[in-house]
C-alpha cells in the first residue's frame, strides 16, 4: 500500500514537466511575431485599424489589429504616448496578453506544482516523524502462528517443561482458582541452533496467542532513554492486543541483560543499565494473571544479571540441549517429511550427525535437496546427503586441482592419515567415515571425518585422547619428513588442542597449577599466567611424544594407507577396515 501511495507523486511531476514543455513550445512559436516600423504603426493608427496596444518597459510594444493579426514595433517611450492612443479609441494594456491556448497548460502547471509541493511536504513530514521517533519499536508480530509442538522434533524435556505454560495461556482462570502463580518469565538457554526460538514460537502457536518477537539488540541505542522507551512500548503493545494474552519473546537477551557494574564504573547510569532497569520494572509491574508470558533466549547464561534470574522475573530456566541420537532421528525424519526421498537410512544419519544442532541438521537436509535438484534426480537419496554432509562440514570440493604439487599432496596425505591412524588407536569407538586430500572451499587442504560418540560428560582421559588425535597430523609430518620440514597445515589443530589443554588446566580442575580453582572467577585478580602456560605446554608436549611413538610403531601402516590415499584421493570407512588393524 505504501508503494502505491509513493507512486502518486510521479503523476503531478510528469504533468508539470509536460505543461512546462507545452508552454515553452508556445513561447517559442510566439517569438516569431513579425516586426513593423513605427511609421507603419502610426499609419495603422490613423487608419483606425488598431485594436489594442500592449505597452511595457521593453524596447518594443506589441500591436493587435482589429483583424486579430499581431506585430511588434518600437516603443517610443514618450510621456503622453498612452494618452494619445487612448484618445484615438485604442485599448492600452501594460502587460502582454495571455494566449488562450496558453491558459490551460498554465493552469495545469500551477495546479501540478501545488499538488507536488503538498505531497512532498506530506512525505517529508512523515520521514521527519520517523527520524525523530527514534524510540519506535518494530516488533514482528505473529497473530496466528501455525507453529506448534509437532514442528519441534526432539527436546522432549524442554517441551514437557513448558506444557503448563501453554495450559496457563489457554485457561489462566484455572490456575487462579488454585491460587497458583505462573512464572512471569521463562529463560531458554543453550548452544546456538538448538531450537530456542522455535520452541518459543511453538508455545505461542500451541496456546493460540499472539507472538511478539524482538532481539536484544533492538533495545541497544547510543541515545539515552531510547532502549527503556522501547521496552515500555513492547509491553504496552502486548497488553493492548485484542485477546489480552500474548507471548513476548526476547532473543539474545544478554545484549541488554549483562551483569551491571557495581559502585565503581558507571554506577548504572549508562543506556544499557537503564534499558535493563526498565525491563525489570515492567516484569515486576504487570499482573501474572493477565495471560502474558515473557520468554527470553541466550547462549550465555553466566553473563546475565542476577536481578533478571531471581524468582518473580525469569524464574524458570530451561536448558535446550543439543539433540541426542533419538532426537536427531526425529529431526531428520521431520525435515525429510513432504520431500521426495528414497534409500535414506535415517538411523545411520542420526549416528553420523553427532553433536549437530537442529539448525545444522536442517541445513544438511536442505543442502541435500539442492544437490538432488541440481542433478535432476527423481528422489533425494543417501548419496546426496553424503555429499551435503561434507559440504556442511568442510565446504565444496575444489574442481581445479592442477596447481597442487605432488609433494604438497603427499604432505597432506600423511597429515590426514596421521589423524586417522591415531584416532583408530586411541579412540577406536569413533568410526572414521572419510579421509580425503581434495581441498575444499573452506580452506582445508584435506580433511578426516570421524563420528564421535554421544557423551554427556568428557573425562580427563578422553580429553587427552582428543588432543592426541588433533596432534596426529603434525606428528606424522615430523616422523616422515623431519622436524625442520613440518608445515603450517596444523594451524587449526594447534588452536583446538591448545584450547582443550588450557580449559583442562583453568576451567575443569584437571591441572596442578590451579587445582580445583576456576580461572574465570579469578580473572579480576591479575594472576601471573606463566605457570599456567608452562603446565599447558608440558601437558601437550607429553601428549605429542606419545603420539609420535604411536606413529613410529605403526609406520608401515601409515605409509601403506598414504599410498592408497594418493591413488584414490578419498578413502571411506570400508577402505580402512583392513588397514588400521
Secondary structure, DSSP 8 states (H G I E B T S, - for coil): -HHHHHHHHHHHHHHHHHHHHHHHHHHHHHTT-EE--HHHHHHHHHTT-EEEEE--SSSEEEEEETTS-EEEEE----TTHHHHHHHTT-EEESS----HHHHHHHHHHHHHHHHHHHHHHHHHHHHHHHHH-TT----EEESS----GGG--S-HHHHHHTHHHHHHHH-HHHHHHTT----SEEEEE-STTSSHHHHHHHHHHHHT-EEEEEEGGGG--SSTTHHHHHHHHHHHHHHTSTTS-EEEEEESGGGT-B----TTTTTT-SHHHHHHHHHHHHHHHS-GGGSEEEEEEES-GGGB-HHHHSTTSS-EEEE-----HHHHHHHHHHHHTTS-B-S--HHHHHHHTTT--HHHHHHHHHHHHHHHHHTT-SSB-HHHHHHHHHHHHH--B-S--TTS-HHHHHHHHHHHHHHHHHHHHH-TTSEEEEEE---BTTS-S-EEEEE----S---HHHHHHHHHHHHHHHHHHHHHH-GGG--GGGHHHHHHHHHHHHHHHHTSS-SSSSTT--GGGGGGG----HHHHHHHHHHHHHHHHHHHHHHHHTHHHHHHHHHHHHHHSEEEHHHHTTT--
